C-alpha cells in the first residue's frame, strides 16, 4: 500500500475538500471528488472522512482525513 498525503482547502471550517494528493513526493491535483463518506475506525474509535478522488493524471485514490 502506498501512503498518500492530502492537501485540503480550508474555508471557515477546518480542511474541507482535498485539492492535492502527495504520492511518493509528487504533488498531483485532485480534479474530482467522486465520493465522501464518514467512517468509524474500529481500531481507534475515531471518526474519519474518506474521500474517493480522481487525480489530474487519471488515478482514482482514497484520501482518509482524521477528524
trRosetta pair geometry for C-beta under 8 A, 3 or more apart (Angstrom, degrees):
i j d omega theta_ij theta_ji phi_ij phi_ji
2 23 6.3 44 143 -154 131 98
2 24 6.7 -49 -160 -44 125 98
4 21 5.3 -21 -171 -166 112 109
4 22 7.0 146 -164 68 58 52
4 23 5.4 -18 -112 -88 85 87
4 61 5.8 134 -87 167 170 142
4 62 7.8 142 52 80 143 49
4 63 5.9 -103 112 -100 121 78
5 21 7.2 139 74 -163 46 56
5 22 4.3 -17 64 56 100 108
6 18 4.4 -64 -165 -124 125 116
6 20 7.1 150 -159 84 53 53
6 21 5.8 -30 -101 -104 67 65
6 22 7.6 -159 -75 14 19 79
6 51 7.4 94 -112 49 160 132
6 63 4.0 75 -62 -163 136 140
6 65 6.5 -72 60 -72 139 99
7 18 7.0 99 68 -154 44 69
7 19 5.5 -58 99 61 90 91
7 20 4.1 9 44 55 115 100
7 21 7.7 -144 16 -69 78 22
7 22 7.0 78 -26 -26 99 102
7 27 7.6 15 -1 -145 136 106
8 14 7.9 42 104 141 142 72
8 15 3.1 63 95 -159 151 109
8 16 6.3 148 171 39 111 41
8 17 6.3 144 -155 70 82 30
8 18 5.5 -55 -96 -94 73 47
8 19 6.5 129 -137 3 21 87
8 65 7.0 53 -62 -104 142 145
9 15 7.2 114 64 -151 37 62
9 16 5.5 -48 84 56 87 95
9 17 4.9 0 36 57 111 87
9 18 7.9 -176 2 -109 78 2
9 19 5.1 100 -45 -44 86 120
10 13 7.6 -133 -158 86 65 53
10 14 6.3 -46 -130 -172 99 37
10 15 5.5 -50 -85 -87 82 49
10 16 6.7 137 -115 0 32 89
11 16 5.3 4 14 -12 103 147
13 16 5.6 100 71 -76 109 104
15 18 8.0 36 171 -77 113 56
15 65 6.4 -141 97 -151 131 147
17 30 8.0 -156 152 89 87 144
17 33 6.3 -100 -154 -42 100 148
17 51 7.9 125 -151 -114 55 149
18 21 6.9 34 170 -64 128 79
18 30 5.0 100 115 -33 93 164
18 33 6.8 132 47 -90 92 109
18 51 5.2 174 2 90 127 163
18 53 5.8 -76 80 -70 134 153
18 63 5.0 93 -81 64 158 158
18 65 7.7 -160 -63 -47 102 125
19 29 7.0 -43 162 -144 66 70
19 30 5.7 -152 -166 34 17 109
20 27 5.3 1 179 -172 133 90
20 28 6.6 144 -160 72 76 37
20 29 5.8 -47 -102 -103 76 42
20 30 6.3 -134 -78 -9 21 87
21 27 7.7 161 81 -151 39 46
21 28 5.2 -22 62 63 88 93
21 30 6.2 99 -22 -64 91 92
21 53 6.9 168 -46 86 126 141
21 55 5.9 -72 31 -97 128 124
21 61 6.1 86 -126 67 166 147
21 63 6.3 -136 -102 -75 104 123
22 25 7.1 0 -179 -121 94 10
22 26 6.9 165 -153 78 55 39
22 27 5.3 -19 -99 -96 81 67
22 28 7.7 161 -91 17 30 73
23 26 5.5 -25 68 60 74 93
23 28 6.4 -12 19 10 107 122
23 59 7.9 -12 -9 76 167 166
23 61 7.6 -143 -73 -86 134 165
28 55 4.6 28 135 -170 124 127
28 56 5.6 -151 -175 37 85 97
28 57 5.7 -61 -145 -1 134 109
28 59 7.5 42 129 39 160 121
29 55 6.8 132 80 -160 47 71
29 56 4.3 57 59 -34 94 124
30 33 6.7 35 160 -63 127 74
30 53 4.7 -49 -140 -172 112 136
30 54 7.3 106 -163 72 66 46
30 55 6.1 -56 -104 -103 48 61
30 56 7.8 -84 -60 -29 8 78
31 53 8.0 129 43 176 55 89
31 54 5.4 -56 64 100 95 93
31 55 6.5 100 6 -171 92 16
31 56 5.3 124 -43 -79 113 59
32 53 6.7 158 85 -157 54 62
32 54 4.2 14 53 42 102 111
33 36 6.1 10 164 -48 124 101
33 51 5.6 -61 -141 -161 104 109
33 52 7.5 106 -170 72 59 53
33 53 5.5 -34 -107 -101 56 83
34 52 4.4 -60 66 103 109 99
34 53 6.4 -172 6 -95 87 23
34 54 6.1 92 -45 -24 107 92
34 60 7.0 16 -13 -146 149 110
35 51 7.4 165 86 -153 53 43
35 52 4.3 22 47 37 93 115
36 49 6.3 -10 -168 -172 98 101
36 50 7.2 156 -154 79 48 51
36 51 5.3 -10 -103 -102 80 73
36 52 7.8 -144 -67 21 39 70
37 49 7.5 156 82 -156 37 54
37 50 5.0 -16 64 59 86 101
38 47 5.9 -1 -175 -174 106 106
38 48 7.1 157 -155 80 58 41
38 49 5.9 -35 -98 -98 69 59
38 50 7.4 164 -100 14 18 82
39 47 7.3 154 80 -155 34 60
39 48 5.4 -25 65 63 84 91
39 50 5.4 25 4 -14 120 124
40 45 7.0 -16 -174 -151 99 37
40 46 7.6 165 -151 86 59 28
40 47 5.8 -37 -97 -98 64 64
40 48 7.7 148 -105 17 16 79
41 44 4.6 13 100 42 125 94
41 45 6.8 -46 77 10 80 15
41 46 5.1 5 35 57 117 75
41 47 7.6 -160 3 -88 81 14
41 48 5.7 66 -41 -12 103 120
42 45 7.6 29 -153 -70 22 49
46 66 5.8 13 136 -152 140 101
46 67 7.0 177 172 54 96 74
47 67 5.0 -23 89 43 92 127
48 64 5.2 6 169 -173 134 96
48 65 6.4 154 -165 76 78 43
48 66 5.3 -42 -106 -100 91 51
48 67 6.4 -169 -103 -2 32 86
49 64 7.4 158 82 -156 50 47
49 65 4.5 -10 59 59 99 103
49 67 6.3 92 -17 -53 91 104
50 62 5.9 -8 -173 -169 94 112
50 63 7.6 159 -156 79 47 45
50 64 5.3 -13 -105 -105 75 76
50 65 7.8 -166 -74 24 31 69
51 62 6.7 152 79 -155 48 57
51 63 4.6 -12 60 57 105 93
51 64 7.8 -166 23 -75 71 31
51 65 7.1 38 -7 -6 107 107
52 60 6.8 15 177 178 90 97
52 61 7.6 -177 -150 94 52 32
52 62 5.4 -28 -96 -96 64 79
53 60 7.1 176 89 -151 39 56
53 61 5.8 -20 62 63 88 77
53 62 7.5 141 16 -104 78 27
53 63 6.0 13 4 0 127 109
54 58 7.4 -30 -170 -150 93 27
54 59 7.4 162 -153 86 51 43
54 60 5.4 -26 -97 -98 68 77
55 58 6.9 -30 74 40 79 22
55 59 4.6 5 37 58 120 89
55 60 7.5 -159 7 -79 80 28
55 61 6.5 30 -28 9 115 111
